[in-house]
């Protein structure tokens, strides 16, 4: 049985199973709450309800240490090289330096004004790959125009650690158009191996599912991954440069609300996580110019129903299928920020992908094999479950290899996983 037949059969069987039980589960993430459940790797036969989460490799015993509780709704984290400090954004608009040894928090002056409403605010933080020379710190954040319409913006400033200030801050790019919405800003960033900056944007919650949806319209920058130079200009080798039917900044499109963006430490490939509608959450390995399907192809259902949104990815040859997904009826995995583990503290986790689960309230560990070829992804046992923590971001300390986790709540906390 080829992948397309297997995938179609799986989905029909699972939807029938869910419908027979009368289950209405949601993968709502920032839009609401859901019950966590395991995912189904591409091409594999699902277990009942997709609830099997095998322990794919040996796990580590670890302790959880609180770094700080002096943060409100932390969103992004980035370690300073050769420093014991961590930059943290808070959705309300504060940028802080946190000493990850003592937990001392120092607010950073000079952060931009933000639209702090709905799902918007001060969002991701990324350092220039050659930091501290130059000392650019990149921020994504939501902004409003004179008509109270909003958009996702990218800016940068020079960080002075000694004075805890961000100097010469400038707005580099705004993902247009501005729209009347306070949701789905996307807003993760990562630098690729070539020094280009990748930035996600959400579909801003447009509900006109079909070919006319903004995520399928290449003349706007919504529901997309953008690719820019460090100064915000457009690289000449972007996939749609010179195409009159597309904006030059696009790298990929057909995304819903991508809140995770990671560079694989070995292959250099850019991986992305995004929210579905009712379930349909995805992990994607990005291809230049790729259409990732939303909403014409998805494994999600419409909220409150068992009705699929769009076609099956495997029934179309004009979209890129995810490398891993949580299809309608599994309970989903509303994914936030993630990181590939490349530290030394937990050797059995080398190469694993860690992703924050929002509504499911745990840290997901996904074992990735053959990342440079035809990747296989298996979800292992959840970490930090049972604590009611909506996990917003996760990163690895470059000096210790400890895993740092930001919890989306007033008072955070930000915690670290250390070997027990």
N, C-alpha and C positions, 0 to 999 in steps of 0.2 A: 504494500500500500504506500503510495507516494505521500509526501508531506502535505500536499493540498487536500487530498482525500482524508488523510488521518486528522488533519486540523479541522476540517468541516464536520466530520463525524463526531469528534470530541465535543465541539461546541454545541451541536444539536442535542447530543445526549445529556450534556450538563445542564443546558437550559431546560430540558424536559424534566430532569431530576429536581431542579430548583422550583420549577413551576408546580410540580406535584406536591411539594412540601408547603407551597404557599409562602415561601421565604421572600422577604423584601429586605435585602441587605444593601448598604451603600458604601461606596468608596469615596467619601466626601472630603477627607483631609481638612483643608481650611474652610470648606463649605459646610462641614457638619461632622458627625461622628459615624464610626462603623465598627464592626467586629473584626478583629484581625484574623487572617487565615493565610495559609501558605499559597504559593503560586504554582503555576504549571510551566515548566520549561518548554520552549518551542520544540515541537515534534515528539513530545512524550505523551503517553496515555495518562489522563488525570486519575487521581484517587477520588473517592467520593467527596464532593464539595471542594476538592483541591486542598485538603487540610493536612496533607502529609508534609512535614518539614524535616527531612532526614539530616542527621548529623554527618555531613559529608566528609569532614576531616577531623582529626583529633582537636579537641578544644583545649583551652588553657584555663586553669584556675586563676581568677583575678579578684582584686579588691577594688572597690569604688571609693574614690576620695573626692571630697568636695573642694573645688578650687575657690569658688565664690558664690554667694547668693545675692550679691549687690548689683544684679542686672535685671532689667525688666524686658521680657520678650526678646532675648538675644536671637539674632538671625544669621550672622556670618562671623567666621573666625579666621584669623591668619597669623601664623607665628612670624616674629621677626628673626631673621637669621643671626646667629651669634649673640642673641640676647635671650634673657629669661622672661621675655614679655610676649604677650598675645594681644593682637588687636581684635576687638569685638564690637560689632554693630548692634544697636538696639532699635527695634522698629519705631520707637517713639522719636528717634532722631539723634541719640547720643552715640558718639564714637569714643571708645575707652581703650586705654592700655592697662592690661592686667598682668601683674607679676605672677607667673604661674607657679613660682616656688612659695611665695608668701600669700598670694591672693589679693594683694593690695591693688586697688583700682584707682586709676588716674584719668579723669575726663580729658579728651583731646579737643582743644579749641580749633575752630576753623572748618568744622564739618558743614556741609550745605544745608540750607533750609529744605524741608521735605514736606510732602503731603502725607500726613500720618493719619489716614483714615481707612476703614475697611481692612483690606489685606496689604495696604501700602505703608510706606515709611522708609526709614533707612535700612537697606537690605544687605547686599553682599559687600565683601571687602577682599581685595586681592592685591598683592605686592607686585611691582615690576620684577621680572625674572632676574634682573641684575641688582636688585636692592641690596645694599644701600647706595649704590652708585650706578644709576640715579636713585633717589629716595622717593620715587613716586608711589603713592598709595591710591588704588582705584576703588571707587565706591559706585554701587548702583543704588538708585533711590527713586521713589515716585514723586512726580511733580505735577502741579496744576497750572492751567493757563487762566487768562482773564475770564473765560466762560465757565470756570470750575470743572473743565474737562481734564483728564489725567493721562499720564504717560509714564513709561519707564525711561530713566535717564542714566547716563554714565558720565562720571567725572573723575578728576584726579587732582591731588595736591601733594606737595613735598612734605614729608613727615620729619619734624624735628623732635627727636626723642627727648633731648635735654629739657626742652620747654613744653613738651606735650602739646604741640601745635601742628596744624596742617596748613601750610603756607601756599600761596599762589594757586588756590583751588580754582579749577576751571571746568565748566561743563563741556564734555567732548561730543556727546551724541544723545539724541532723544529718539526713541523708537516711535515713529509716527504711523498713523495719526493719533492725536489726542482724542479720547472718547469719554462719554458719560458713563463711567464705571469705576468702582473702587475695588475690583477684584482681578485676579489672574495677571499679575505683573511679571510672572516668571522670575528673572533677575538673578541668575547665577552667572559667574564669570570664571574663566580659567585661561591661562596662557598656554598656547601650543608650543611644540618644539621649535617651530620657525619664528617664534616671537610674536605671533599674531594673537590678539585677544578675542576670545569667543564669549558671547553674551546671549543669554536666553531671554525671550520675551513671551508673555502669555497671550492667549487669545481674547483676553478681557471679557470673558464670559458671554460672548455672542452665542445665541441659541438657534440661529437659522441654519441648522445642520444640512449640509449639502454642498454642491460644487461651488456655490457662491459665498461660502463661509470665508471669513478673513484669513484663516489659516491656509486656505487653498489659493488665496489671491496673492500672487507674488509681487504685486505693485504696492503692497504695504509691508510693514515690519512687525506685524502681530503674529503670534503663534509660530515663532521662528527662532533660529539660532543665527546671530549676526557674527561677522568676522571683520575685525578692524585692526589697523595698526595701533601701536601704543599711543600715538597722538590723536587717535580718533578718526583718522582718514581711512579711505577705502583701499585695500590692497588690489593691485591690478590683476592678480591671479584668482580673485574670487570667482565662483562658478558662474555667476550671472552678469558679470561685467560685460557691457556691450549688448545685452539682451533688452530690447525696448519693452518687453512684457514683464520685466522684473526690476526690482531695485538692486543696486549694486552691492549693498551691504549684506544681502542674504547669503548664508552658507547652507542652511537646510530649512525646510518649512513643513507644514502639516503637523505642528505640535499643538497641544492643548495648554497645559500650564507646567512648563519644565522648571523644576526647582532644584535640580541637581546637575552638576557639570563637572566631570573629572577627566584628567589626563592619565592614561595608563602608563605606569612608570617604565615599562619595558618596551611596549610597541609605540608609544606616543599617540595612540588613537584617542580621540575625544569620545567619551561616553556620557550619556544623558539619562536622567530619570524624569518622568512626567506623570501627572495625575490624569486618570481617566474620568469618565462621567460617573455612572454607577459601576464601580470596579473599572476594569480596562486600564489599570496602571501599567506603565511600561519602563523597561530599561532598553536603551538604544545605543548602538555604536554608530556614530555619525559618519556619513559619507557626503562629500562635497556635492551639493546640488540635490540631495536626496529629499524626496517627499515622504514623510512619515505617516501620512494618511488621515490625520484628524481633519474633519469628522467623516470623510467618505469611506475610511477603512479604520476599524477599531475593534477591540474585543470587549468594549463597554456596552452597557445597556442605558437607555434613558432612565433618569432618576424615577424611582417608584414603579418601575415596570420591568418585565423581562424582554422588552423589545430591543434588539440590537441597534446600536448606532452605526450605520454604514455597513459596508461589506466586510468580509473576512480578508485580512491582509493577503492570505495565500490564494485568494480568488482573483487578485489583480496583479498585473505585471508592471504597474506604474507607481507602486509605492514600495517602501522599504519596511519589511516586517521587523518587529522588535526582537532582540536576542532573548528576552524574558518578559513575561507578562502575567498579570493576574486577571483572568477573564471574568465576565459577568457571572455571578453566582458564587465566587470563591470568597467574597468578603473583602478582597482587594488588599492593597498595601499603599496607602497614600504617601508617596515618597518625597522627602525633602532633600537636604544636602547629603553628599556622600563622599567617600574617599577610598582609593585603593590602599591597602595596608602595605607599606614598604619599610617598616621599622624592624628593630632587632629584639624588642622586648617580648614579642609573641611570634616565634619563628614558625609555628604551625599555621599562622594566619597570613603568611606571606602571599601576596597576590590576591587575597580575598577582597571583595567589595563590601564595604560597610555603608549602609544607607539608613538615615533616620526615618522612622515610621511615625506619622503624625497621629491620626485618629486611632491607629492600632496601639500606639504608646509602647513601642519597644525599638531597640536597635537591631536592624536586620543584618545578618552576615550571609553573603552570597559567594559561593565558591565558584571561581571562574577557571575553566580549563581551555587550552588552545586559544588564548585571547587574540593572537595575531592571525589565526586562520578562521575556522568555523567555530565560534565560541560555544561552549556548553556551560550553562549556569544552573546551579543547584542551591536552593535556599536551605541553610542550616538552621539549627535551633535558635530561637530569638534570644537576644541578650537584653538585660535591664527590663524585662517584662515584669508585670505585677506592681510597678511603681507609679502608674498613672502619669508617665512622663511623655508628653508630645515632643519627640526629638526632632529638632530643627536642623542641626548641623553636626558634623563629625569631622575631625581632622587628626593628623598624627604629629606629635611633637618631634621635630627633627633631631633633637639632642638625646632624648630618652626612648623614643619609640612608643611612648604611652599614647593611648587613644583618648582624645578629648571630645566631650559631648556637650552640646548646648541644648537645654530644655526650654521649650517655648512656653514660658509662664512668667508672671511677675515674681521676682526673686530667683529666676532661673530654675535650677542652679546650672552652673557649668561644673562638670565633674570630669574626672579622668579615670581610666581603667589602667591599673598597674598589676604586674604579676603578683600573685598571692604568695 
